[in-house]
């Protein structure tokens, strides 16, 4: 048996996830979205993409974009638990998970509702590069009400995420895959993505979380 010392990153991830499962009453809502509009939206962005000036738009960018819209439409989702009260934010501060060799970090896009789609792409890219280079300031990890984690590639269809306190929810996206679906009574093949929303039951009840997830789906399928 080999004994492997814990890195600072691994200790931090262990501490946060243990705190989350010990103190945050998670519940989960799952759904599947038709990614046809998402693919078309990215194709349109790539047709006008200046590769010498801007980073390449990704599906993660479009999922962040849809989540920002949903948070604007559902202000009750833009909240965090704070002991004896709930704080509702006036701006959208959205985190996204960046995987690293020995853990992960969640940089935060602050006042995201003020960004257009390409500004969002640039900001997400800038924060990702800084995170992977170990140059992300501590202040860039603070202030989010929720985060997105997108595995996207590989064989993972769906997974249940762990909320990062004091955030109130985490949205997980599995890989995009062609699947059989029924549309208007007909069996069809469509590219779909399975989503899982982990929500803090102190902040949300099932109805409110369901309305929020529905808003995300509508933004993804109609953007």
C-alpha positions, 0 to 999 in steps of 0.5 A: 500500500502506497501512502500519498500525502495530501496536496493543499488543493486536495485538502481544500476540496475535501474540506469543502465537500465534507462541509457541504454534505454535512451542513447543506440539505441537498435535493436533486432535480433531473431533466434532459434537453434537446441540444439542437438549438444549442448546436445552431447557436454555437455554429452561428457564433463560429461563423462570425468568430475572429480567431485572431481576436477572440477565444473560441465559443464553447458549449459551456459558454452557451450553458452559462448564457442560458443560466444567466437568463434563467437567474434573471427570470427567476430571482428566487434562485439568485439567493444564498442561505446565511444562518438566520436569513436568506440573501437575494442578490441584485446581480448575477454572479455565476461560478463555473468549475475548472478541473485541475490535475489534483482538484478543481476551482470555481472562478466566478463571473460577477455581474454576468447579466451585463455581458453580451455573449462574446464578452461572456466567452472572453471572461470565461476564457480569461478566468479559466487561463488564470485558474490553470496558471495558478494566477487566479486571485482569491477574490475571483472565487467569491460572491456566486449564488450558484455554479455550473459544472460541465463534464461534456466529454467522455462517457459521462451521461449524467452526474449529481453535483455537490453544492459549493457553500455558501452557494445554493445550487449547482447545475451539472451537465453530462455529455451531448449525445444522440438519443431516441426521443418522442416528438409529437408522437413520433420516434426521433433521434436528437442530440440531448444533454442530461442535466442535474440540478442540486439545490439547497432545501433551506433556500428552495422547495421543489416547486421553486427549483423546478421552475428554475430548472424549467427556465434553464431548459427553455433558454437552452432550447430556444436561445 
